[in-house]
Each structure stands twice: as structure tokens, then as C-alpha cells.
């Protein structure tokens, strides 16, 4: 297995739409969107609906705009996840509220006996450390708070992945501007997400020296 890339501005930013909240309760992915960042630039995108082999309820249809008719025509989950496994390659991974997306990624890849070498970081946890004064730390709120580009579409996987990528780069830029930390490593950002809010300035000042 290859060694993951180490820089924080090089990662796969991903988002799932799903039939529900928990793969442990039988829920499945119905769409995946992902953006590949390399040295802070978007180099590739991945998006696909996927047929979970079950009907979705009216709430999910309304929430996502994805209908049962759309999913009936989509490729099966196993096929899409096989392609996405290749897309991940040796990159680390980022999602907003990563605990949710990681559960579904792990469950869907487990079904096809695949894994990934990289680590997972959560842009929501990091944003709480860097933007403590934001009204809340939902993706849409942070996009507006930081005046990031958005087409106004939420709860479709690629749109959310694109906005999370913009947020991730905004966080890294603001860390550099505020603390002089250049080329932060992925491991340093993961540690930041677990650092108490009171200790964040000291932590960033220390690694910025």
C-alpha cells in the first residue's frame, strides 16, 4: 500500500448523499461527489449517482433532489465505489462532518473489499478552532461567513464537495495569514482539530516558528 501525500493542501474532499444516517442500520450511499486538491489547486472531480438497490423515502427525495427514478437509471454502488477507490489513490481525505462520510465510505468500500491508505480530517472540527465567532459551523453558514463562491446549491454531493474544498483552502490561507504557518501538513491540521480552542493560538504559533 502506498504512503499518503503529506501536505494539507493536497487531499480528496468528498461528500456523500445517502438513504439515511447510518450504514449500521442498513442505509446506503446514493451519490458521491469529490474534488482532488493538489498544492491548493483543483485538479480533478468525481461525481456519480449510485443505485442502492432500495427505494428512498420522500424526505430524502425532497432534501437532496435525487429521485427514485434517477437512481433506477444509476450504476450500482459497487461499480461506482470501485471507480472511486481508484480516484482516492494515495491521497488523504477531508469531509465536512467527516464522521458521517467516513462511516459510509468505509461501509461501501468494505462491501467490495477495498480500503484506502490515507487519513481522514474534518473541516467542521477545524473550522470550530479557526472561526470560533461564526454563527454556527454548518457548511452553508461558513460559506456565507467567509464569503466563499457558491452557486446556492446544497445537499448534492459535488456541490457540497466543491464548497468544502473552498472552505478547506480558506482555513489554510487564514492560518497562514494569521499565524505564519506555511505548507501545513495534514497531520498538523488533524492535531489542530483535536486541540482545545484555548490552546489553538499557542499551537499554531509554535508550528509557525
C-alpha atoms as an extended CHARMM CRD file, in Angstrom:
* protein
*
       209  EXT
         1         1  UNK       CA              0.0000000000        0.0000000000        0.0000000000  PROA      1               0.0000000000
         2         2  UNK       CA              1.3480000000        3.4380000000       -0.9350000000  PROA      2               0.0000000000
         3         3  UNK       CA              2.2040000000        6.1930000000        1.5240000000  PROA      3               0.0000000000
         4         4  UNK       CA             -0.3310000000        9.0540000000        1.6430000000  PROA      4               0.0000000000
         5         5  UNK       CA              0.6290000000       12.5190000000        0.4720000000  PROA      5               0.0000000000
         6         6  UNK       CA              1.5140000000       14.7160000000        3.4400000000  PROA      6               0.0000000000
         7         7  UNK       CA              0.5620000000       18.3340000000        2.6870000000  PROA      7               0.0000000000
         8         8  UNK       CA             -2.7510000000       19.6780000000        3.9850000000  PROA      8               0.0000000000
         9         9  UNK       CA             -3.5000000000       21.4480000000        0.6900000000  PROA      9               0.0000000000
        10        10  UNK       CA             -3.2880000000       18.1450000000       -1.1800000000  PROA      10              0.0000000000
        11        11  UNK       CA             -6.2740000000       15.8990000000       -0.4670000000  PROA      11              0.0000000000
        12        12  UNK       CA             -9.5370000000       14.4160000000       -1.6990000000  PROA      12              0.0000000000
        13        13  UNK       CA            -12.5180000000       16.4590000000       -0.4710000000  PROA      13              0.0000000000
        14        14  UNK       CA            -15.6350000000       14.3000000000       -0.5470000000  PROA      14              0.0000000000
        15        15  UNK       CA            -19.3270000000       14.2890000000        0.2240000000  PROA      15              0.0000000000
        16        16  UNK       CA            -21.9960000000       11.5690000000        0.2360000000  PROA      16              0.0000000000
        17        17  UNK       CA            -25.7550000000       11.7560000000       -0.1310000000  PROA      17              0.0000000000
        18        18  UNK       CA            -27.3680000000        8.7250000000        1.4830000000  PROA      18              0.0000000000
        19        19  UNK       CA            -30.6380000000        6.9160000000        2.1830000000  PROA      19              0.0000000000
        20        20  UNK       CA            -30.3520000000        7.7410000000        5.8930000000  PROA      20              0.0000000000
        21        21  UNK       CA            -27.9970000000        8.3620000000        8.7710000000  PROA      21              0.0000000000
        22        22  UNK       CA            -26.2800000000        5.0570000000        9.4870000000  PROA      22              0.0000000000
        23        23  UNK       CA            -24.8610000000        2.2160000000        7.3880000000  PROA      23              0.0000000000
        24        24  UNK       CA            -25.0880000000        0.0940000000       10.5410000000  PROA      24              0.0000000000
        25        25  UNK       CA            -28.8740000000        0.3810000000       10.1890000000  PROA      25              0.0000000000
        26        26  UNK       CA            -28.8080000000       -0.6440000000        6.5340000000  PROA      26              0.0000000000
        27        27  UNK       CA            -28.5260000000        2.7950000000        4.9460000000  PROA      27              0.0000000000
        28        28  UNK       CA            -26.5940000000        3.1260000000        1.6950000000  PROA      28              0.0000000000
        29        29  UNK       CA            -24.9190000000        5.8390000000       -0.3370000000  PROA      29              0.0000000000
        30        30  UNK       CA            -26.8960000000        7.2470000000       -3.2740000000  PROA      30              0.0000000000
        31        31  UNK       CA            -24.4420000000        9.8560000000       -4.5800000000  PROA      31              0.0000000000
        32        32  UNK       CA            -20.7960000000       10.7250000000       -4.1780000000  PROA      32              0.0000000000
        33        33  UNK       CA            -19.0160000000       13.9060000000       -5.1470000000  PROA      33              0.0000000000
        34        34  UNK       CA            -15.3230000000       14.5900000000       -4.6880000000  PROA      34              0.0000000000
        35        35  UNK       CA            -12.7020000000       17.1810000000       -5.5280000000  PROA      35              0.0000000000
        36        36  UNK       CA             -8.9990000000       16.4370000000       -5.7960000000  PROA      36              0.0000000000
        37        37  UNK       CA             -6.7470000000       19.2100000000       -4.4930000000  PROA      37              0.0000000000
        38        38  UNK       CA             -3.0590000000       19.2270000000       -5.3510000000  PROA      38              0.0000000000
        39        39  UNK       CA             -0.9380000000       22.0290000000       -3.8960000000  PROA      39              0.0000000000
        40        40  UNK       CA             -4.0800000000       24.0760000000       -3.3190000000  PROA      40              0.0000000000
        41        41  UNK       CA             -5.4630000000       23.6990000000       -6.8420000000  PROA      41              0.0000000000
        42        42  UNK       CA             -8.4310000000       21.6420000000       -8.0230000000  PROA      42              0.0000000000
        43        43  UNK       CA             -7.0390000000       19.0970000000      -10.4790000000  PROA      43              0.0000000000
        44        44  UNK       CA             -9.8970000000       16.6220000000      -10.8360000000  PROA      44              0.0000000000
        45        45  UNK       CA            -13.5200000000       15.9720000000       -9.8690000000  PROA      45              0.0000000000
        46        46  UNK       CA            -15.5700000000       12.8160000000       -9.3700000000  PROA      46              0.0000000000
        47        47  UNK       CA            -19.3680000000       12.6040000000       -9.2520000000  PROA      47              0.0000000000
        48        48  UNK       CA            -21.8870000000        9.8300000000       -9.6480000000  PROA      48              0.0000000000
        49        49  UNK       CA            -25.3170000000        8.7940000000       -8.5220000000  PROA      49              0.0000000000
        50        50  UNK       CA            -25.4420000000        5.1790000000       -7.4040000000  PROA      50              0.0000000000
        51        51  UNK       CA            -28.2870000000        2.7170000000       -7.1580000000  PROA      51              0.0000000000
        52        52  UNK       CA            -28.5080000000        1.3700000000       -3.5970000000  PROA      52              0.0000000000
        53        53  UNK       CA            -30.8980000000       -1.4360000000       -4.5170000000  PROA      53              0.0000000000
        54        54  UNK       CA            -33.6990000000        0.0550000000       -2.4200000000  PROA      54              0.0000000000
        55        55  UNK       CA            -36.2020000000        2.8650000000       -2.6690000000  PROA      55              0.0000000000
        56        56  UNK       CA            -35.5160000000        6.1420000000       -0.9110000000  PROA      56              0.0000000000
        57        57  UNK       CA            -38.2110000000        7.8940000000        1.0990000000  PROA      57              0.0000000000
        58        58  UNK       CA            -39.9100000000       11.1660000000        0.2260000000  PROA      58              0.0000000000
        59        59  UNK       CA            -37.8730000000       13.1380000000        2.7850000000  PROA      59              0.0000000000
        60        60  UNK       CA            -34.5760000000       12.1510000000        1.1360000000  PROA      60              0.0000000000
        61        61  UNK       CA            -36.0280000000       12.9200000000       -2.3110000000  PROA      61              0.0000000000
        62        62  UNK       CA            -37.0720000000       16.3850000000       -1.1150000000  PROA      62              0.0000000000
        63        63  UNK       CA            -33.8610000000       17.0310000000        0.8470000000  PROA      63              0.0000000000
        64        64  UNK       CA            -31.4590000000       16.0910000000       -1.9450000000  PROA      64              0.0000000000
        65        65  UNK       CA            -33.4970000000       16.4960000000       -5.1120000000  PROA      65              0.0000000000
        66        66  UNK       CA            -32.4730000000       12.9330000000       -6.0060000000  PROA      66              0.0000000000
        67        67  UNK       CA            -35.4680000000       10.8330000000       -7.0270000000  PROA      67              0.0000000000
        68        68  UNK       CA            -36.1060000000        7.1190000000       -7.1940000000  PROA      68              0.0000000000
        69        69  UNK       CA            -36.4250000000        7.4570000000      -10.9610000000  PROA      69              0.0000000000
        70        70  UNK       CA            -32.9280000000        8.9580000000      -11.1400000000  PROA      70              0.0000000000
        71        71  UNK       CA            -31.4660000000        6.1740000000       -9.0030000000  PROA      71              0.0000000000
        72        72  UNK       CA            -33.1500000000        3.4620000000      -11.0380000000  PROA      72              0.0000000000
        73        73  UNK       CA            -31.0170000000        4.5360000000      -14.0150000000  PROA      73              0.0000000000
        74        74  UNK       CA            -27.8120000000        4.9210000000      -11.9680000000  PROA      74              0.0000000000
        75        75  UNK       CA            -24.9780000000        2.3620000000      -11.8240000000  PROA      75              0.0000000000
        76        76  UNK       CA            -24.8880000000        0.1260000000       -8.7230000000  PROA      76              0.0000000000
        77        77  UNK       CA            -22.9960000000        1.2200000000       -5.6170000000  PROA      77              0.0000000000
        78        78  UNK       CA            -20.3370000000       -1.4620000000       -6.0300000000  PROA      78              0.0000000000
        79        79  UNK       CA            -19.4270000000       -0.2410000000       -9.5220000000  PROA      79              0.0000000000
        80        80  UNK       CA            -19.2160000000        3.4240000000       -8.5010000000  PROA      80              0.0000000000
        81        81  UNK       CA            -17.2250000000        2.7030000000       -5.3530000000  PROA      81              0.0000000000
        82        82  UNK       CA            -14.7500000000        0.6080000000       -7.3010000000  PROA      82              0.0000000000
        83        83  UNK       CA            -14.0900000000        3.6120000000       -9.5420000000  PROA      83              0.0000000000
        84        84  UNK       CA            -13.9040000000        5.9490000000       -6.5560000000  PROA      84              0.0000000000
        85        85  UNK       CA            -11.3830000000        3.6960000000       -4.8220000000  PROA      85              0.0000000000
        86        86  UNK       CA             -9.0700000000        4.2760000000       -7.7890000000  PROA      86              0.0000000000
        87        87  UNK       CA             -9.7650000000        8.0250000000       -7.6390000000  PROA      87              0.0000000000
        88        88  UNK       CA             -8.6640000000        8.1530000000       -3.9750000000  PROA      88              0.0000000000
        89        89  UNK       CA             -5.2730000000        6.6020000000       -4.8010000000  PROA      89              0.0000000000
        90        90  UNK       CA             -2.7410000000        7.7060000000       -2.1450000000  PROA      90              0.0000000000
        91        91  UNK       CA             -4.4940000000       10.9070000000       -1.0550000000  PROA      91              0.0000000000
        92        92  UNK       CA             -5.6730000000       11.8650000000        2.4020000000  PROA      92              0.0000000000
        93        93  UNK       CA             -9.3750000000       12.6540000000        2.7760000000  PROA      93              0.0000000000
        94        94  UNK       CA            -11.4400000000       15.5730000000        4.0550000000  PROA      94              0.0000000000
        95        95  UNK       CA            -15.1750000000       15.9790000000        4.6270000000  PROA      95              0.0000000000
        96        96  UNK       CA            -17.4210000000       18.3830000000        6.4920000000  PROA      96              0.0000000000
        97        97  UNK       CA            -18.7150000000       16.4250000000        9.4840000000  PROA      97              0.0000000000
        98        98  UNK       CA            -16.2880000000       13.7060000000        8.4840000000  PROA      98              0.0000000000
        99        99  UNK       CA            -17.5680000000       11.1300000000       10.9690000000  PROA      99              0.0000000000
       100       100  UNK       CA            -20.7160000000       10.8010000000        8.8130000000  PROA      100             0.0000000000
       101       101  UNK       CA            -18.9710000000       10.4920000000        5.4520000000  PROA      101             0.0000000000
       102       102  UNK       CA            -16.2350000000        8.2210000000        6.7890000000  PROA      102             0.0000000000
       103       103  UNK       CA            -18.8520000000        5.7450000000        8.0550000000  PROA      103             0.0000000000
       104       104  UNK       CA            -20.3830000000        5.4620000000        4.6100000000  PROA      104             0.0000000000
       105       105  UNK       CA            -17.0660000000        5.3970000000        2.7710000000  PROA      105             0.0000000000
       106       106  UNK       CA            -15.7600000000        2.6140000000        5.0000000000  PROA      106             0.0000000000
       107       107  UNK       CA            -19.0070000000        0.6280000000        4.7460000000  PROA      107             0.0000000000
       108       108  UNK       CA            -19.2810000000        0.8900000000        0.9700000000  PROA      108             0.0000000000
       109       109  UNK       CA            -15.6130000000        0.0530000000        0.4000000000  PROA      109             0.0000000000
       110       110  UNK       CA            -15.8580000000       -2.8670000000        2.8230000000  PROA      110             0.0000000000
       111       111  UNK       CA            -18.5920000000       -4.3430000000        0.6240000000  PROA      111             0.0000000000
       112       112  UNK       CA            -16.1680000000       -4.5240000000       -2.2950000000  PROA      112             0.0000000000
       113       113  UNK       CA            -13.1460000000       -5.4620000000       -0.1580000000  PROA      113             0.0000000000
       114       114  UNK       CA            -11.3330000000       -2.1810000000       -0.7540000000  PROA      114             0.0000000000
       115       115  UNK       CA             -9.5750000000        0.2140000000        1.6120000000  PROA      115             0.0000000000
       116       116  UNK       CA             -7.5280000000        3.4030000000        1.4150000000  PROA      116             0.0000000000
       117       117  UNK       CA             -4.0990000000        4.3190000000        2.7910000000  PROA      117             0.0000000000
       118       118  UNK       CA             -4.8270000000        7.9180000000        3.7720000000  PROA      118             0.0000000000
       119       119  UNK       CA             -6.1240000000        9.6050000000        6.9000000000  PROA      119             0.0000000000
       120       120  UNK       CA             -9.4150000000       11.4790000000        7.3420000000  PROA      120             0.0000000000
       121       121  UNK       CA             -9.7660000000       15.0680000000        8.5880000000  PROA      121             0.0000000000
       122       122  UNK       CA            -12.9160000000       17.0240000000        9.3970000000  PROA      122             0.0000000000
       123       123  UNK       CA            -13.2850000000       20.5660000000        8.0630000000  PROA      123             0.0000000000
       124       124  UNK       CA            -16.1050000000       21.2200000000       10.5440000000  PROA      124             0.0000000000
       125       125  UNK       CA            -13.9120000000       20.4350000000       13.5640000000  PROA      125             0.0000000000
       126       126  UNK       CA            -11.0590000000       22.5430000000       12.1850000000  PROA      126             0.0000000000
       127       127  UNK       CA            -13.4260000000       25.4310000000       11.4020000000  PROA      127             0.0000000000
       128       128  UNK       CA            -14.5470000000       25.4910000000       15.0370000000  PROA      128             0.0000000000
       129       129  UNK       CA            -10.9390000000       26.1810000000       16.0370000000  PROA      129             0.0000000000
       130       130  UNK       CA            -10.2440000000       28.8150000000       13.3590000000  PROA      130             0.0000000000
       131       131  UNK       CA            -13.6620000000       30.5160000000       13.1320000000  PROA      131             0.0000000000
       132       132  UNK       CA            -14.9470000000       30.4700000000       16.7160000000  PROA      132             0.0000000000
       133       133  UNK       CA            -17.0820000000       33.5730000000       16.0900000000  PROA      133             0.0000000000
       134       134  UNK       CA            -19.0800000000       32.0630000000       13.1800000000  PROA      134             0.0000000000
       135       135  UNK       CA            -22.8550000000       31.8680000000       13.8900000000  PROA      135             0.0000000000
       136       136  UNK       CA            -22.5440000000       28.0810000000       13.6140000000  PROA      136             0.0000000000
       137       137  UNK       CA            -20.3130000000       25.6540000000       11.7770000000  PROA      137             0.0000000000
       138       138  UNK       CA            -22.6580000000       24.1930000000        9.1970000000  PROA      138             0.0000000000
       139       139  UNK       CA            -21.1980000000       24.2120000000        5.6980000000  PROA      139             0.0000000000
       140       140  UNK       CA            -23.6790000000       26.7250000000        4.2730000000  PROA      140             0.0000000000
       141       141  UNK       CA            -23.2080000000       29.1020000000        7.1890000000  PROA      141             0.0000000000
       142       142  UNK       CA            -19.4180000000       29.0190000000        6.8770000000  PROA      142             0.0000000000
       143       143  UNK       CA            -19.5810000000       29.5760000000        3.1060000000  PROA      143             0.0000000000
       144       144  UNK       CA            -21.5990000000       32.7480000000        3.7400000000  PROA      144             0.0000000000
       145       145  UNK       CA            -19.4740000000       33.7480000000        6.7470000000  PROA      145             0.0000000000
       146       146  UNK       CA            -16.2660000000       33.6090000000        4.7010000000  PROA      146             0.0000000000
       147       147  UNK       CA            -17.9730000000       34.9240000000        1.5350000000  PROA      147             0.0000000000
       148       148  UNK       CA            -16.8400000000       31.8980000000       -0.4410000000  PROA      148             0.0000000000
       149       149  UNK       CA            -18.0490000000       31.2520000000       -4.0070000000  PROA      149             0.0000000000
       150       150  UNK       CA            -21.2690000000       29.2600000000       -4.1800000000  PROA      150             0.0000000000
       151       151  UNK       CA            -23.9830000000       28.5970000000       -6.7400000000  PROA      151             0.0000000000
       152       152  UNK       CA            -26.5200000000       28.2770000000       -3.9210000000  PROA      152             0.0000000000
       153       153  UNK       CA            -26.9710000000       24.5180000000       -4.3660000000  PROA      153             0.0000000000
       154       154  UNK       CA            -26.6890000000       22.4160000000       -1.2220000000  PROA      154             0.0000000000
       155       155  UNK       CA            -27.2820000000       18.7270000000       -0.4620000000  PROA      155             0.0000000000
       156       156  UNK       CA            -25.9430000000       17.4940000000       -3.7970000000  PROA      156             0.0000000000
       157       157  UNK       CA            -22.6550000000       15.7370000000       -3.3760000000  PROA      157             0.0000000000
       158       158  UNK       CA            -20.3830000000       17.5140000000       -5.8670000000  PROA      158             0.0000000000
       159       159  UNK       CA            -21.6830000000       20.9850000000       -4.9750000000  PROA      159             0.0000000000
       160       160  UNK       CA            -21.0590000000       20.3050000000       -1.2860000000  PROA      160             0.0000000000
       161       161  UNK       CA            -17.6120000000       18.8520000000       -2.0310000000  PROA      161             0.0000000000
       162       162  UNK       CA            -16.6940000000       21.9430000000       -4.0630000000  PROA      162             0.0000000000
       163       163  UNK       CA            -17.7880000000       24.2530000000       -1.2380000000  PROA      163             0.0000000000
       164       164  UNK       CA            -15.9490000000       22.1560000000        1.3510000000  PROA      164             0.0000000000
       165       165  UNK       CA            -12.8040000000       22.3910000000       -0.7780000000  PROA      165             0.0000000000
       166       166  UNK       CA            -13.1560000000       26.1880000000       -0.8860000000  PROA      166             0.0000000000
       167       167  UNK       CA            -13.6650000000       26.2440000000        2.8720000000  PROA      167             0.0000000000
       168       168  UNK       CA            -10.6470000000       23.9870000000        3.4660000000  PROA      168             0.0000000000
       169       169  UNK       CA             -8.3880000000       26.2550000000        1.4240000000  PROA      169             0.0000000000
       170       170  UNK       CA             -9.8370000000       29.3280000000        3.1680000000  PROA      170             0.0000000000
       171       171  UNK       CA             -8.9650000000       27.7910000000        6.5380000000  PROA      171             0.0000000000
       172       172  UNK       CA             -5.3930000000       27.0490000000        5.4440000000  PROA      172             0.0000000000
       173       173  UNK       CA             -4.9810000000       30.5550000000        3.9890000000  PROA      173             0.0000000000
       174       174  UNK       CA             -6.3090000000       32.1670000000        7.1620000000  PROA      174             0.0000000000
       175       175  UNK       CA             -3.9540000000       30.0730000000        9.2920000000  PROA      175             0.0000000000
       176       176  UNK       CA             -1.0480000000       31.2360000000        7.1270000000  PROA      176             0.0000000000
       177       177  UNK       CA             -2.1320000000       34.8790000000        7.2580000000  PROA      177             0.0000000000
       178       178  UNK       CA             -2.8610000000       34.8320000000       10.9790000000  PROA      178             0.0000000000
       179       179  UNK       CA             -0.0330000000       32.6890000000       12.2730000000  PROA      179             0.0000000000
       180       180  UNK       CA              2.5590000000       32.4810000000        9.5000000000  PROA      180             0.0000000000
       181       181  UNK       CA              2.1550000000       28.7260000000        9.1390000000  PROA      181             0.0000000000
       182       182  UNK       CA              3.0900000000       27.8690000000        5.5560000000  PROA      182             0.0000000000
       183       183  UNK       CA              2.5700000000       24.4750000000        3.9460000000  PROA      183             0.0000000000
       184       184  UNK       CA              0.8380000000       22.9880000000        6.9560000000  PROA      184             0.0000000000
       185       185  UNK       CA              0.9740000000       19.2080000000        6.9810000000  PROA      185             0.0000000000
       186       186  UNK       CA             -2.1350000000       17.0520000000        7.0200000000  PROA      186             0.0000000000
       187       187  UNK       CA             -1.0840000000       15.6290000000       10.3710000000  PROA      187             0.0000000000
       188       188  UNK       CA             -0.7520000000       19.1210000000       11.8540000000  PROA      188             0.0000000000
       189       189  UNK       CA             -4.2800000000       20.0140000000       10.7330000000  PROA      189             0.0000000000
       190       190  UNK       CA             -5.6390000000       16.7860000000       12.2200000000  PROA      190             0.0000000000
       191       191  UNK       CA             -3.9320000000       17.6170000000       15.5000000000  PROA      191             0.0000000000
       192       192  UNK       CA             -5.3990000000       21.1310000000       15.3340000000  PROA      192             0.0000000000
       193       193  UNK       CA             -8.9100000000       19.6600000000       15.0490000000  PROA      193             0.0000000000
       194       194  UNK       CA             -8.3580000000       17.9010000000       18.3880000000  PROA      194             0.0000000000
       195       195  UNK       CA             -6.6890000000       20.8440000000       20.1480000000  PROA      195             0.0000000000
       196       196  UNK       CA             -8.7630000000       22.7400000000       22.7120000000  PROA      196             0.0000000000
       197       197  UNK       CA             -9.9480000000       26.1380000000       21.4870000000  PROA      197             0.0000000000
       198       198  UNK       CA             -7.9730000000       27.9020000000       24.2030000000  PROA      198             0.0000000000
       199       199  UNK       CA             -4.7480000000       26.1770000000       23.1340000000  PROA      199             0.0000000000
       200       200  UNK       CA             -5.1220000000       26.8370000000       19.3760000000  PROA      200             0.0000000000
       201       201  UNK       CA             -3.1450000000       30.1370000000       19.2180000000  PROA      201             0.0000000000
       202       202  UNK       CA             -0.1880000000       28.6820000000       21.1170000000  PROA      202             0.0000000000
       203       203  UNK       CA             -0.2220000000       25.5260000000       18.9920000000  PROA      203             0.0000000000
       204       204  UNK       CA             -0.2380000000       27.4580000000       15.7010000000  PROA      204             0.0000000000
       205       205  UNK       CA              2.3740000000       29.9390000000       16.8890000000  PROA      205             0.0000000000
       206       206  UNK       CA              4.6280000000       27.0480000000       17.8500000000  PROA      206             0.0000000000
       207       207  UNK       CA              4.4540000000       25.2800000000       14.4880000000  PROA      207             0.0000000000
       208       208  UNK       CA              4.6980000000       28.6080000000       12.6630000000  PROA      208             0.0000000000
       209       209  UNK       CA              8.1090000000       29.3500000000       14.1340000000  PROA      209             0.0000000000
